[in-house]
Amino acid sequence: MRVTMICCPFKTSFGSYTNSLKTAIESKTGSSVRWVGSNCGCGDPQEVNRQFQISMPQGDYFDLPMYGEYRSTKAWRRSARSAARSVLTAARGRRYASMSRGADVVHFQQVLNAYGSKAVFSWLKQPSDASRIITVHELDADQLESPKRNAIYNRADGIIVHCEEMRQHLLRLGVEREKIHVVLYGTSLPAPLVDSSREGILFYCGHKVMTGKGIDTLFKAMQIVKAKMAERTPMLKILGHYGTTTPPEALQLAVDHGVDDKIVWVNQLPEEETVRLFQRSLFCVLPYTGSFAGYAASLAAACRLPVVCTRKAGLPDYLGEDGVWIEENSPALLAERMIEMIENQPRRSKLGEQLFKRAQAFLSWDVIAEQTLKIYEDAQQKKAGRQVNTTASIARAS
């Protein structure tokens, strides 16, 4: 089976996801998985500086101008920018299709901008002999503002999402039920550290620290914890995929809430250091109100790290009955749960072991690769069946 992935190739969480899935599939099949990618227009330092996550010899990369999602206050500028984005993303869709010809399966990793819905829909409109699979990591403003366009998804042979919440959203947008498959966000299972001591609270905020992550709620909760525990308050370690420079608005928010002296901004770390950070923390807090938290939840489970979190962002799919649940936008409740976890080491250990067992059973890349390959195989069989039926119908008609 010849597989090509259309994906972000940079050192972002999406690049890391694709590289891990690609490696796991290659291990299962013994065959190389190729990739096709381009500059995405997100503006993250990794993209601007072309810091590649996936090795070039197994891929094809091209550059094209790309306008991001910035929206001007002036209507004519919004209209012009939208038109330019449409032209550029449609061109990318055609280029992706051209560069992935010859594959048996082409797997598109949908995120934003150059890998957003306009590029995906343009790609799906191109003729192809391959089975076409899409993993929808994120939905963008373009497709949400024009819901009827999402019917184009039904040209795909399969749609993968990382949580039930996203599956339901796609169903509401008119995607055929039988085409949608929930496959969780995978993780490696690191070896335990010889020194198992842990300290500090970990908060993972993805690419956009100020959007959908509940950072204001978290800082208010830290303010309460600090008032009650004083010098015993653990440090809050903030990790994100936004680069190595702390966003100034996040720094100011910490100052405004009086908790800046209890925060360590670790920002983006190499993968190996990220794993060690998870392994050396007391617990993780994910007070998300939106976005997606599968990466952090999977890695936390693999590192035996308890998670205090909302029931948003796909978290119930990953943590099952083993999450420490809070309501969103509830700083007092979050502070209460944080103090309970700080002071209850036996509970932290028990939850950590339960989460690790869950990671072994449902979240390892080996499991994720098996599920993904099954979707590829089913898509190929159904596509072959449709082609046979079409040929037979033409023969009967003639």
Residue pairs with C-beta under 8 A, 6 or more apart in sequence:
1 29
1 31
1 104
1 105
1 376
1 377
1 380
2 31
2 34
2 102
2 103
2 104
2 105
3 25
3 29
3 31
3 33
3 34
3 103
3 104
3 105
3 106
3 107
3 376
4 33
4 34
4 35
4 36
4 100
4 103
4 105
4 106
4 107
4 130
5 18
5 21
5 22
5 33
5 34
5 35
5 36
5 106
5 107
5 108
5 109
6 35
6 36
6 37
6 96
6 100
6 106
6 107
6 108
6 109
6 115
6 123
7 14
7 15
7 18
7 35
7 36
7 37
7 54
7 108
7 109
7 115
8 14
8 15
8 18
8 37
8 40
8 47
8 109
8 111
8 115
9 15
9 18
9 35
9 37
9 52
9 53
9 54
9 59
9 61
10 40
10 44
10 46
10 47
10 50
10 51
10 52
10 53
11 46
11 51
11 52
11 53
12 42
12 44
12 46
12 47
12 53
12 207
12 241
13 206
13 207
13 241
13 295
14 109
14 111
14 115
14 137
15 46
15 52
15 53
15 54
16 53
16 271
17 109
17 137
17 185
17 186
17 295
18 35
18 53
18 54
18 109
19 53
19 54
20 186
20 188
20 365
21 186
21 365
21 368
21 369
21 372
22 33
22 35
22 54
23 365
24 186
24 365
24 366
24 368
24 369
25 33
25 369
25 372
25 373
26 32
26 33
27 366
27 369
28 366
28 369
28 370
28 373
29 373
32 58
33 58
34 58
34 59
34 60
34 100
34 103
35 54
35 58
35 59
35 60
36 59
36 60
36 61
36 96
36 99
36 100
37 54
37 59
37 60
37 61
38 61
38 62
38 63
38 64
38 66
38 92
38 95
38 114
39 47
39 50
39 63
39 64
39 66
39 114
40 47
40 66
40 111
40 112
40 113
40 114
40 115
41 47
41 66
41 67
41 68
41 113
41 114
42 68
42 112
42 113
42 207
43 68
44 207
44 241
44 242
44 243
45 51
45 243
45 244
45 245
46 243
60 99
62 95
62 99
64 88
64 91
64 92
64 95
64 114
65 88
66 85
66 88
66 89
66 113
66 114
67 81
67 84
67 85
67 88
68 113
69 112
69 113
69 140
69 141
70 81
71 78
71 81
72 78
72 81
85 118
85 142
86 118
88 114
89 113
89 114
89 116
89 118
89 119
89 122
90 118
90 119
90 122
91 122
92 114
92 119
92 122
93 118
93 119
93 120
93 121
93 122
93 123
93 124
93 125
93 126
94 122
94 123
94 126
96 108
96 119
96 123
97 123
97 126
97 128
98 126
100 106
100 130
101 128
101 130
103 130
104 130
104 131
104 380
105 130
105 131
105 132
105 133
105 376
105 379
105 380
106 128
106 130
106 131
106 132
106 133
107 133
107 134
107 135
107 372
107 376
108 115
108 120
108 123
108 132
108 133
108 134
108 135
109 115
109 135
109 137
110 116
110 117
110 120
110 134
110 135
110 136
110 137
110 138
111 137
111 138
112 138
112 140
113 140
116 138
116 140
116 142
116 143
117 139
117 140
117 142
117 143
117 149
117 150
118 142
120 134
120 152
120 153
121 149
121 152
123 132
124 132
124 152
124 153
124 155
124 156
125 152
125 155
131 157
131 158
131 376
131 379
131 380
131 383
132 155
132 156
132 157
132 158
132 379
133 156
133 157
133 158
133 159
133 160
133 375
133 376
133 379
134 153
134 156
134 158
134 159
134 160
135 159
135 160
135 161
135 162
135 183
136 159
136 160
136 161
136 166
136 170
137 162
137 292
138 292
139 166
139 169
142 149
143 149
143 150
143 173
147 173
147 174
148 174
150 170
150 173
150 174
150 175
151 174
151 175
153 159
153 170
153 173
153 174
153 175
153 179
154 174
154 175
154 176
154 179
156 179
157 179
157 379
157 380
157 382
157 383
158 179
158 181
158 375
158 376
158 378
158 379
159 170
159 175
159 179
159 180
159 181
160 180
160 181
160 182
160 183
160 372
160 375
161 167
161 170
161 180
161 181
161 182
161 183
162 182
162 183
162 184
162 185
162 292
162 294
162 314
162 317
163 182
163 184
163 292
163 294
163 313
163 314
163 317
163 318
164 182
164 314
164 316
164 317
165 312
165 313
165 314
165 317
166 292
166 314
167 180
167 182
170 180
171 177
171 180
181 371
181 375
182 317
183 368
183 371
183 372
183 375
184 294
184 298
184 317
184 318
184 362
184 363
184 368
185 294
185 295
185 297
185 298
185 318
185 363
185 368
186 298
186 363
186 364
186 365
186 367
186 368
186 369
187 298
187 299
187 301
187 302
187 359
187 363
187 364
187 365
188 275
188 302
188 364
188 365
189 302
189 356
189 359
189 360
189 364
190 275
190 279
190 302
190 303
192 279
192 304
193 276
193 279
193 280
197 280
198 279
198 280
198 281
198 282
199 234
199 235
199 280
199 281
199 282
200 234
200 235
200 236
200 237
200 264
200 280
200 281
200 282
201 234
201 235
201 236
201 237
201 281
201 282
201 283
201 284
201 285
201 338
201 342
202 236
202 237
202 239
202 277
202 278
202 281
202 282
202 283
202 284
202 285
202 305
203 215
203 218
203 236
203 237
203 238
203 239
203 284
203 285
203 286
204 239
204 240
204 284
204 286
204 293
204 295
204 296
205 213
205 215
205 238
205 239
205 240
205 242
206 213
206 240
206 241
206 242
206 291
206 292
206 293
206 295
206 296
207 240
207 241
207 242
208 242
208 291
209 215
209 238
209 240
209 242
209 247
209 250
210 247
210 249
210 250
210 253
211 290
211 291
212 288
212 289
212 290
212 291
212 313
213 286
213 287
213 288
213 289
213 291
214 286
214 287
214 288
214 289
214 310
214 328
214 329
215 250
215 253
216 253
217 287
217 289
217 328
217 329
217 330
217 331
217 334
218 236
218 285
218 287
218 331
218 334
219 253
219 254
219 256
219 257
219 259
220 257
220 331
220 335
221 287
221 331
221 332
221 334
221 335
221 338
222 233
222 236
222 257
222 259
222 262
222 263
222 335
222 338
223 257
223 258
223 259
223 331
224 331
224 332
224 335
225 233
225 335
225 338
225 339
225 342
226 233
226 258
226 259
226 262
228 335
228 339
229 339
229 342
232 342
233 262
234 262
234 282
234 342
235 262
235 263
235 264
236 259
236 262
236 263
236 264
236 285
237 263
237 264
237 266
237 277
237 281
238 250
238 263
238 264
238 265
238 266
238 267
239 266
239 267
239 268
239 269
239 274
239 277
240 267
240 268
241 268
242 267
242 268
243 267
243 268
244 267
244 268
245 267
246 265
246 267
250 265
251 260
251 265
254 260
254 263
266 277
269 277
274 299
275 299
275 303
278 284
278 299
278 300
278 302
278 303
278 305
279 303
279 304
279 305
281 305
282 341
282 342
282 348
283 305
283 306
283 307
283 308
283 324
283 338
283 341
283 348
284 296
284 300
284 305
284 306
284 307
284 308
284 309
285 307
285 308
285 309
285 334
285 338
286 293
286 296
286 297
286 307
286 308
286 309
286 310
286 313
286 315
287 308
287 309
287 310
287 326
287 328
287 334
288 309
288 310
288 312
288 313
288 315
288 328
289 310
289 312
289 328
289 329
290 312
290 313
291 313
292 313
292 314
293 309
293 312
293 313
293 314
293 315
293 318
294 313
294 314
294 317
294 318
296 307
297 307
297 309
297 314
297 315
297 318
297 319
298 318
298 359
298 363
299 305
300 306
300 307
300 355
301 307
301 318
301 319
301 355
301 356
301 358
301 359
301 363
302 356
302 359
302 363
302 364
304 352
304 353
304 355
304 356
305 352
305 355
306 322
306 324
306 341
306 347
306 348
306 351
306 352
306 355
307 315
307 319
307 323
307 324
307 355
308 323
308 324
308 326
308 334
308 337
308 338
308 341
309 315
309 319
309 323
309 324
309 325
309 326
310 325
310 326
310 327
310 328
311 323
311 325
312 328
315 323
316 323
318 358
318 363
319 355
319 358
320 358
322 351
322 354
322 355
322 358
324 337
324 341
324 351
326 333
326 334
326 337
327 333
340 347
341 347
341 348
361 367
